[in-house]
Amino acid sequence: MFKRQNSKVNFVIIFFISLIFSVLQSEAQTQRQKLQRADSLFAEKQYTQSFEIYEDLLKSGNAVTPAMLLKMAYIKEGLNDYALALYYINLYYLQTSNDRALRKMAELAEKHKLSGYAYDDVRFFLNLYHKYQDEFYILVMALAVVLFLLMIYQKKVTHKRPIGFGIIYLIILACLFYLNNFALDRPQAIIDKPQAYLMKGPSSASGVYDVIDRGHRVYVLGKEDVWIKIRWREQEVYIRENNLRHIQL
């Protein structure tokens, strides 16, 4: 009797797993077909129709490809919507870490006199780290293992305390800890509305700090209700969330 019950349970489990797999496969196929349709429309220069499909795919989080994001940026730049063009190039860079995207963003920022696109040494290191994150991690791990083995060798063979190796080993461990916990770039967003008000505090009565146009890129520092705390030209100010597009996939 127990064997018969187990057989029924196994059958039900297998049935539901097969059903879920079938639904997911069907959904993936539908998304691929949508992407192919949008690409065909783009090739035919029917940019409005193709953009609508691309945008739907992006909102759903499915079938998002670097090529799709570049096409979306191309369409918006053609319409002189430089703020959204920059937004999609930013998303493209998140996926690819392609240096050409940085150059294109800098070009558009210079053309439209936009802030937040400076490429300093810190950003260079962070971009380099994100681009080769796995390689960095493997290299640091390998160095840590080699130093650990050298410490054991020195202690057993020479009977000396491996103080020098120990210090270097601790430094490498600290680097690993930093890479794992703090070497993530701060979240950023693009001002998406014209004449966006920057406030001194998280309320409409706190006083206006500045009024800026769309397209600027800012660091996101926190959130209080509908207000987003951002860094604007070395100052911490607040802006309503509906004035921003967060740069995230």
C-alpha positions in Angstrom: 0.0 0.0 0.0 2.8 2.4 0.9 4.5 1.7 -2.4 1.3 2.5 -4.3 1.0 5.8 -2.4 4.6 6.6 -3.0 4.1 5.9 -6.7 1.1 8.3 -6.8 3.0 11.0 -5.0 6.0 10.7 -7.4 3.7 10.8 -10.3 2.0 14.0 -9.1 5.5 15.6 -8.4 6.8 14.7 -11.8 3.6 15.9 -13.5 3.8 19.3 -11.8 7.5 19.7 -12.5 6.8 18.8 -16.2 4.0 21.3 -16.3 6.0 24.1 -14.8 8.9 23.4 -17.1 6.6 23.4 -20.1 5.1 26.8 -19.1 8.5 28.3 -18.6 9.7 27.0 -21.9 6.6 28.3 -23.6 7.1 31.7 -22.0 10.8 31.8 -23.0 9.8 30.9 -26.6 7.2 33.7 -26.6 9.8 36.3 -25.4 12.3 35.2 -28.1 9.6 35.6 -30.7 8.8 39.1 -29.4 12.5 40.0 -29.6 12.8 38.7 -33.1 9.7 40.7 -34.1 11.1 43.8 -32.6 14.5 43.3 -34.4 12.7 42.9 -37.7 10.7 46.1 -37.2 14.0 47.9 -36.2 15.7 46.6 -39.4 12.7 48.0 -41.4 13.2 51.3 -39.6 9.8 51.1 -37.9 11.4 52.4 -34.7 8.3 53.4 -32.8 6.8 49.9 -33.0 10.1 48.1 -32.3 10.7 50.4 -29.3 7.3 49.5 -27.8 8.2 45.8 -27.9 11.7 46.4 -26.6 10.3 48.4 -23.7 7.8 45.7 -22.8 10.6 43.1 -22.8 12.7 45.3 -20.5 9.9 45.9 -18.1 9.2 42.2 -17.9 12.9 41.5 -17.3 12.9 38.8 -19.9 15.1 38.4 -23.1 17.0 41.6 -22.3 20.1 41.7 -24.6 22.9 44.2 -25.0 22.0 44.6 -28.6 18.4 45.5 -27.7 19.5 48.1 -25.2 21.8 49.7 -27.8 18.9 49.9 -30.3 16.7 51.5 -27.7 19.4 54.1 -27.0 19.8 54.7 -30.8 16.0 55.3 -31.2 15.9 57.7 -28.3 19.0 59.6 -29.4 17.4 59.9 -32.9 14.4 61.5 -31.3 16.8 63.9 -29.3 15.7 62.3 -26.1 19.2 62.2 -24.8 18.2 61.5 -21.2 16.6 58.2 -22.1 19.4 57.4 -24.6 21.9 57.8 -21.7 19.7 55.6 -19.5 19.7 52.7 -22.0 23.4 53.1 -22.6 23.9 52.9 -18.8 22.0 49.7 -18.7 24.0 48.4 -21.7 27.2 49.1 -19.7 25.8 47.3 -16.7 25.5 44.2 -18.9 28.7 44.4 -20.8 31.3 46.8 -19.1 32.1 47.9 -22.6 34.4 50.9 -22.7 32.7 52.3 -25.8 29.6 52.9 -23.7 31.6 55.1 -21.4 32.9 57.1 -24.3 29.4 57.5 -25.8 28.0 58.6 -22.4 30.8 61.2 -22.0 30.2 62.4 -25.6 26.4 63.0 -24.9 27.1 64.5 -21.5 29.5 67.0 -23.0 27.2 67.8 -25.8 24.3 68.6 -23.5 26.3 69.9 -20.6 25.3 67.2 -18.2 26.9 66.4 -14.8 27.6 63.0 -13.3 29.6 61.4 -16.1 33.1 62.2 -15.0 35.5 59.3 -15.3 37.9 59.6 -12.4 40.5 57.1 -11.1 38.1 55.6 -8.5 35.5 54.9 -11.2 38.2 53.5 -13.5 39.2 51.0 -10.8 35.5 50.1 -10.1 34.8 49.6 -13.8 37.9 47.5 -14.2 37.0 45.4 -11.2 33.4 44.8 -12.4 34.7 43.9 -15.9 37.2 41.4 -14.6 35.6 40.5 -11.2 36.0 36.8 -11.5 39.6 37.1 -12.6 40.4 39.5 -9.8 38.9 37.2 -7.2 40.7 34.1 -8.5 44.0 35.9 -8.6 43.7 37.2 -5.0 42.5 33.7 -3.8 45.5 32.1 -5.5 47.9 34.6 -3.9 46.3 33.9 -0.5 46.8 30.1 -0.9 50.4 30.5 -2.1 51.3 32.7 0.9 49.6 30.3 3.3 51.6 27.4 2.0 54.8 29.5 2.2 54.0 30.4 5.8 53.7 26.7 6.7 56.9 25.9 4.8 58.9 28.6 6.6 57.6 27.6 10.0 58.3 23.8 9.5 61.6 24.0 7.6 63.3 27.1 9.0 61.6 27.1 12.4 61.1 30.8 12.0 57.9 32.8 12.5 56.6 33.8 9.1 56.0 37.4 10.2 56.5 39.0 6.8 54.4 36.4 5.0 51.8 36.7 7.7 51.4 40.5 7.2 51.1 40.1 3.5 48.6 37.3 4.0 46.5 39.5 6.3 46.6 42.3 3.7 45.3 39.9 1.0 42.6 38.6 3.3 41.6 42.3 3.9 41.5 42.8 0.1 39.2 39.7 -0.3 36.9 41.1 2.4 36.8 44.5 0.7 36.1 43.0 -2.7 33.3 40.9 -1.4 31.6 43.5 0.7 32.5 47.1 -0.3 33.8 47.1 -3.9 30.4 47.6 -5.3 29.6 50.8 -7.1 27.1 53.1 -5.4 23.6 53.0 -7.1 23.0 55.7 -9.6 20.0 57.2 -11.3 19.3 59.6 -14.1 17.1 62.7 -13.8 14.1 61.9 -15.9 11.9 65.0 -15.7 12.6 68.5 -16.9 12.8 71.2 -14.3 13.3 68.8 -11.4 13.3 70.4 -8.0 16.1 69.5 -5.6 15.1 70.1 -2.0 17.2 70.7 1.1 15.2 68.1 3.1 12.8 65.3 2.5 9.7 67.5 2.2 8.1 70.2 0.0 8.5 72.7 2.8 12.2 72.2 3.3 13.3 74.8 0.8 14.5 74.5 -2.8 18.3 73.9 -3.2 18.3 73.9 -7.0 16.2 73.2 -10.1 17.9 71.0 -12.8 17.0 69.6 -16.2 16.8 66.0 -17.2 19.7 63.8 -18.2 22.1 64.4 -15.2 23.3 61.3 -13.5 23.4 61.2 -9.7 24.4 58.9 -6.9 21.6 57.5 -4.8 22.3 57.7 -1.1 19.0 56.6 0.5 15.2 57.0 0.5 12.6 58.6 2.8 9.1 57.9 1.8 8.7 59.4 -1.7 12.0 61.3 -1.4 15.3 60.0 -2.7 18.5 61.3 -1.1 21.1 62.0 -3.8 24.5 63.6 -4.2 24.4 66.7 -6.4 27.7 68.5 -6.9 29.1 67.4 -3.6 25.9 68.3 -1.7 23.4 65.9 -0.2 19.9 66.9 -1.4 16.5 65.3 -1.9 14.3 64.7 -5.0 11.0 63.1 -5.6 11.4 59.5 -6.7 9.2 60.0 -9.8 11.8 62.4 -11.2 14.4 59.6 -11.4 15.1 56.5 -13.4 17.2 54.1 -11.3 20.0 52.5 -13.3 19.5 48.9 -12.6 18.4 45.8 -14.5 
